[in-house]
Amino acid sequence: MKKRFTLKRVIIILSLVFVYSAALNYIRVLAESTVLSDITFDSDSASALSDEATDAEAENLTEEVAEVVRYYDSPIEKAAIDSYEIFAPVTTEVTAVTTVSETTEVVTTTVSPETSATTAGTTTTTTAATTTVTTTTEATTTEEDVEVDEDEDVDIDKDDEAEVDEESESDSSADLWYTVSSGSSTADTNSSDNLDNGKSYKDETLTVYDSSSGRYVTDNAFDIVCQVTYSEIGTSMEEETIKAQAVAVYTYIKYYEAKGEYASVSLKSNVPDKIIECVEAVDGLAMYYDGEYILATYCAATAGVTCSSENVWGGDREYLQSVVSEYDFLDTDNYGRVTTYTVEELKKKIESKTDITLSDDYENWIKILTYTDGGYVGNISIDGHTSAKVSGTERTLTAYVFRTYILNIRSTCFTVSYSNGVFTFVTYGYGHGVGMSQEGANLYAIYAGYTFDQILHHYYTGITIA
């Protein structure tokens, strides 16, 4: 018998449809709520990774949450940045404690260029000048795609390194701790740039010394730049930061090539698409000063101000001046990091690397004598000595010499104190501090919207990109 759709039947059917739809919506809301609870965090969790957090607290959060907090938490106001007291040992909050073991060493090796490695089917015999390669092993936390802790500095050839002239050191008064010679937090542009020059890295071949394998490698320049960029900063940073890093890498390599030498870099294979696409975007670009490639040095992070090359290696370079790196203090991995040494550990380090025989006057072992750009330490004394034979060479005892050849602290911007048989170093930044700050560049891209060329103009003063 054929059923007829009466008004009553229609009402019943519509009611069932409504109830079914409501049930589906309720289930969807519950599901979304469950998913969101897995990927978000409350204010208590966020505060665990603030400047007051310790490594133990941070480990309670997932790596994804830690990355979000690190890069996207709201920055404090500019006024607070300007007044931020870098040197406050009494009130400094500990964000990470590293006890340095006796296995951490500074190794200096001279590599003779005999035969290069075979890469991508290309074999080249190397005949250029010998390059001295200095490798510094830091106490680090290794994590995939977070490469700045593993290789915080580009290596500087000995020809580009010189002792700091004592007359060029800044006065040690507190009034000069935040003085910078040039630069600002405003994004710079340059009308003389040629960002579309028609050149390509793919049209040339480069040879570099790969410090990770201990070999000389000859390959297509594009592939070299991709591998070094990937090794330096991985894929976690902003695209504009990766682009800036790629241009700095290429320029750094070309600087040494122009001198008839080979740049010491670290290569990393299996480059992901993100890196390749960023290098494609800046393909062919380099930085110049007065028509010549610049020494495009970079470091992992700074103490809020970069160092001039003159106050680190000697030799003034107009494009490597001290500039503000406004957001570096947000890098809680490297800003305010604490490293401790026992008396026995420090004694072994100093006496094995120098000709100094330490006394029993522990509190006199390490004294800061002068400061340079932005509170970085200039000259020091070790148990009353202001110079010593360090790794076989007579040297003035600067913070750079101390960090590079004697002790594996992260930065030359540090405070030091002694108590109960333990020396405590609080460091700000990571690396030599000259040129581009990788963390600082990334934070400029995030908080100030800097493009790669604005990042480069900020950290390398007076340069042209073409």
Backbone hydrogen bonds, N-H to C=O, Kabsch-Sander energy under -0.5 kcal/mol:
donor,donor_aa,acceptor,acceptor_aa,energy
6,T,4,R,-1.3
10,V,6,T,-2.0
11,I,7,L,-2.2
12,I,8,K,-2.0
13,I,9,R,-2.4
14,L,10,V,-2.5
15,S,11,I,-2.1
16,L,12,I,-2.1
17,V,13,I,-2.3
18,F,14,L,-2.3
19,V,15,S,-2.5
20,Y,16,L,-2.4
21,S,17,V,-2.4
22,A,18,F,-2.5
23,A,19,V,-2.1
24,L,20,Y,-2.1
25,N,21,S,-2.4
26,Y,22,A,-2.2
27,I,23,A,-2.2
28,R,24,L,-2.3
29,V,25,N,-2.3
30,L,26,Y,-2.1
31,A,27,I,-2.3
32,E,28,R,-2.6
33,S,29,V,-2.3
34,T,30,L,-2.1
35,V,31,A,-2.2
36,L,32,E,-2.7
37,S,33,S,-2.0
38,D,34,T,-0.8
38,D,35,V,-0.9
39,I,35,V,-0.9
39,I,36,L,-0.7
40,T,36,L,-1.5
46,A,42,D,-2.1
47,S,43,S,-2.3
48,A,44,D,-0.8
48,A,45,S,-0.6
49,L,46,A,-1.7
50,S,47,S,-1.5
53,A,50,S,-2.1
58,A,54,T,-2.2
59,E,55,D,-2.0
60,N,57,E,-1.4
61,L,58,A,-1.8
66,A,62,T,-2.2
67,E,63,E,-2.1
68,V,64,E,-2.0
69,V,65,V,-2.7
70,R,66,A,-2.4
71,Y,67,E,-2.0
72,Y,68,V,-2.5
73,D,69,V,-1.3
81,I,77,E,-1.7
82,D,78,K,-2.5
83,S,79,A,-1.5
84,Y,81,I,-1.2
86,I,84,Y,-1.1
88,A,86,I,-1.2
91,T,88,A,-0.8
92,T,88,A,-1.7
95,T,93,E,-0.5
95,T,336,G,-1.1
98,T,96,A,-0.5
98,T,338,V,-2.5
100,V,98,T,-0.7
100,V,340,T,-1.1
104,T,101,S,-1.3
105,E,103,T,-0.6
107,V,105,E,-0.6
107,V,135,T,-1.5
109,T,107,V,-0.5
109,T,133,V,-1.6
111,V,109,T,-0.6
111,V,131,T,-1.0
112,S,110,T,-0.5
114,E,112,S,-1.0
116,S,124,T,-1.4
117,A,216,Y,-7.6
119,T,117,A,-0.6
119,T,122,T,-1.7
122,T,119,T,-1.8
126,T,114,E,-0.7
126,T,124,T,-0.5
129,A,260,G,-1.3
131,T,111,V,-0.7
133,V,109,T,-1.4
133,V,131,T,-0.5
134,T,132,T,-0.5
135,T,107,V,-1.7
135,T,133,V,-0.6
136,T,134,T,-0.5
137,T,105,E,-1.0
137,T,135,T,-0.6
138,E,136,T,-0.6
140,T,138,E,-0.9
142,T,140,T,-0.6
143,E,146,V,-0.6
146,V,143,E,-2.2
150,E,147,E,-1.1
151,D,147,E,-1.6
154,V,298,Y,-1.2
155,D,264,S,-0.7
160,D,157,D,-1.6
161,E,158,K,-1.3
162,A,313,W,-2.7
168,S,165,D,-1.7
169,E,166,E,-1.2
170,S,371,Y,-0.6
176,L,173,S,-1.5
177,W,174,A,-1.4
179,T,176,L,-1.3
182,S,322,S,-1.6
188,D,454,Q,-0.5
193,D,190,N,-1.6
194,N,465,I,-2.7
203,D,200,S,-1.5
204,E,201,Y,-1.7
206,L,219,D,-2.6
208,V,217,V,-2.4
209,Y,263,A,-2.8
210,D,208,V,-0.7
210,D,215,R,-3.3
211,S,209,Y,-1.0
211,S,265,V,-3.3
213,S,210,D,-0.9
214,G,210,D,-2.3
215,R,210,D,-1.1
217,V,208,V,-2.9
218,T,117,A,-0.7
219,D,206,L,-2.3
221,A,201,Y,-0.6
221,A,204,E,-2.6
222,F,201,Y,-0.5
224,I,220,N,-2.2
225,V,221,A,-2.7
226,C,222,F,-2.3
227,Q,223,D,-2.4
228,V,224,I,-2.5
229,T,225,V,-2.5
230,Y,226,C,-2.3
231,S,227,Q,-2.0
232,E,228,V,-2.4
233,I,229,T,-2.3
234,G,229,T,-0.5
234,G,230,Y,-1.5
236,S,145,D,-0.8
242,I,238,E,-2.1
243,K,239,E,-2.4
244,A,240,E,-2.1
245,Q,241,T,-2.5
246,A,242,I,-2.3
247,V,243,K,-2.1
248,A,244,A,-2.2
249,V,245,Q,-2.6
250,Y,246,A,-2.4
251,T,247,V,-2.4
252,Y,248,A,-2.6
253,I,249,V,-2.2
254,K,250,Y,-2.4
255,Y,251,T,-2.2
256,Y,252,Y,-1.4
257,E,253,I,-2.1
258,A,254,K,-2.4
259,K,255,Y,-0.7
259,K,256,Y,-0.6
260,G,257,E,-1.7
261,E,256,Y,-2.7
265,V,209,Y,-2.6
265,V,263,A,-0.7
275,I,272,P,-0.5
276,I,272,P,-1.8
277,E,273,D,-3.0
278,C,274,K,-1.8
279,V,275,I,-2.5
280,E,276,I,-2.4
281,A,277,E,-1.5
282,V,278,C,-0.8
282,V,279,V,-0.8
283,D,280,E,-1.0
285,L,282,V,-2.3
288,Y,464,T,-2.6
289,Y,292,E,-2.7
292,E,289,Y,-1.4
294,I,287,M,-1.3
296,A,294,I,-1.6
297,T,295,L,-2.1
299,C,436,M,-2.6
300,A,152,E,-1.0
300,A,430,Y,-0.8
301,A,430,Y,-1.9
303,A,305,V,-0.8
306,T,323,V,-3.0
307,C,433,G,-3.2
309,S,320,L,-2.2
312,V,309,S,-1.2
313,W,309,S,-2.8
314,G,309,S,-1.4
320,L,317,R,-1.6
325,S,304,G,-2.3
326,E,324,V,-0.5
328,D,325,S,-1.3
330,L,327,Y,-2.3
331,D,328,D,-2.2
332,T,330,L,-1.7
334,N,331,D,-1.4
335,Y,331,D,-1.9
336,G,334,N,-0.8
336,G,427,T,-1.6
337,R,334,N,-0.6
337,R,427,T,-1.7
338,V,96,A,-2.9
339,T,425,F,-2.7
340,T,98,T,-1.4
341,Y,423,F,-2.3
343,V,421,G,-1.7
346,L,342,T,-2.6
347,K,343,V,-2.4
348,K,344,E,-2.1
349,K,345,E,-2.1
350,I,346,L,-2.6
351,E,347,K,-2.6
352,S,348,K,-1.7
353,K,349,K,-1.1
354,T,350,I,-1.5
355,D,389,K,-0.7
358,L,356,I,-0.6
362,Y,360,D,-1.7
364,N,361,D,-1.8
365,W,362,Y,-2.0
367,K,365,W,-0.5
367,K,381,S,-2.2
369,L,367,K,-0.5
369,L,379,N,-2.6
370,T,379,N,-1.6
371,Y,170,S,-0.7
372,T,376,Y,-3.4
374,G,179,T,-1.5
375,G,372,T,-1.5
376,Y,373,D,-2.1
377,V,412,T,-2.8
378,G,370,T,-3.1
380,I,397,L,-2.8
381,S,367,K,-2.3
382,I,385,H,-2.4
383,D,364,N,-0.9
383,D,365,W,-1.4
383,D,381,S,-0.6
385,H,382,I,-2.0
388,A,395,R,-2.3
390,V,388,A,-0.8
390,V,393,T,-3.3
391,S,353,K,-2.6
391,S,389,K,-0.5
393,T,390,V,-1.8
395,R,388,A,-3.0
397,L,386,T,-2.8
398,T,396,T,-1.6
399,A,378,G,-3.0
402,F,398,T,-2.5
403,R,399,A,-2.9
404,T,400,Y,-2.7
405,Y,401,V,-2.5
406,I,401,V,-0.7
406,I,402,F,-1.1
407,L,402,F,-3.2
409,I,407,L,-1.2
412,T,431,G,-0.6
414,F,412,T,-0.9
415,T,426,V,-1.7
417,S,424,T,-1.7
419,S,422,V,-2.2
422,V,419,S,-1.4
423,F,341,Y,-3.4
424,T,417,S,-2.8
425,F,339,T,-3.1
425,F,423,F,-0.5
426,V,415,T,-2.0
427,T,337,R,-2.8
427,T,425,F,-0.6
428,Y,413,C,-2.3
429,G,334,N,-1.7
430,Y,301,A,-2.1
431,G,410,R,-3.3
435,G,307,C,-0.6
436,M,297,T,-1.6
438,Q,299,C,-2.8
438,Q,436,M,-0.6
439,E,300,A,-2.7
441,A,437,S,-3.0
442,N,438,Q,-1.9
443,L,439,E,-2.2
444,Y,440,G,-2.2
445,A,441,A,-2.0
446,I,442,N,-1.8
447,Y,443,L,-2.9
448,A,443,L,-0.5
448,A,444,Y,-1.7
449,G,444,Y,-0.6
450,Y,444,Y,-1.6
455,I,451,T,-2.4
456,L,452,F,-2.2
457,H,453,D,-2.3
458,H,454,Q,-1.7
459,Y,455,I,-2.0
460,Y,456,L,-2.5
461,T,319,Y,-0.8
461,T,459,Y,-0.6
463,I,460,Y,-1.0
464,T,288,Y,-2.5
466,A,286,A,-2.2
466,A,464,T,-0.6
